[in-house]
Amino acid sequence: MGKTNYPQGPSERTTVKRSPDRADYDRETLDAILDGTFVCHVGFVHDGTPFVIPSIHARVGDTLYFHGSPASRMLRLMKKGAEVSVAVTLVDSIVVARSAFNSSLGFRSALVIGEARVVDDPEERELALAAITNAVLPGRWDEAREMKRNEDKGTLVVAVPIEEYSAKVRGSEVDDEDDDYDLPVWAGAIPLRTAAGDPQPDQRLADDIEVPESVRRFVEGHQ
């Protein structure tokens, strides 16, 4: 288990029970996972039924933000201060063992549990929306036009405090049975990464508009 920032250890809800040796309660580990992708899955219970909804997220300090339509069932529930669980997973490799049973994935996952809060303060809303936009494409918020009033009104921003959390990390090592190592079966790992293709301009884009810096940087960093 990695070091922990919890003064008294993780909560019962965030303690990793399955393969506890892979648990990591360090905030640096957690932050790296949350910041390493922009897609999260938000779990909540509505009228007794559990739901899990994908969303775009961004972390700002000790707060996790996501947004959506005020008409969304999930976000309507957030207005009441419902508890949610937010999960993020990064898949780093396919672990190919000598048996299907011991084959796995190399991954880093994070879980945050907390009471959702609707963000009403204008300054915090703008900070959150900029962070969410830039989480997908760093620098894009300053390149795009400002939000229109109806767009702002039609967007609900939700904050979840990063207080109750855990992470789980599995490397790319093969963990086979002792008597399998002599088998004539290949074993190892296949590293995975996200790759970007060439930017495809919109059909109605004027010919004299160049690819912006945010897009160039993203593509160059994901070749």
Sequence and secondary structure as in RCSB ss.txt:
>XXXX:A:sequence
MGKTNYPQGPSERTTVKRSPDRADYDRETLDAILDGTFVCHVGFVHDGTPFVIPSIHARVGDTLYFHGSPASRML
RLMKKGAEVSVAVTLVDSIVVARSAFNSSLGFRSALVIGEARVVDDPEERELALAAITNAVLPGRWDEAREMKRN
EDKGTLVVAVPIEEYSAKVRGSEVDDEDDDYDLPVWAGAIPLRTAAGDPQPDQRLADDIEVPESVRRFVEGHQ
>XXXX:A:secstr
      TT   TTTS  SSGGGEE  HHHHHHHHHT SEEEEEEEETTEEEEEEEEEEEETTEEEEEE TTSHHH
HHHTTT EEEEEEEEEEEEEE SSTTT EEEEEEEEEEEE EE   HHHHHHHHHHHHHHHSTTHHHHS    HH
HHHT EEEEEES EEEEEEE S     GGGTTSS   EEEE           TT  TT    HHHHHHHHHT 
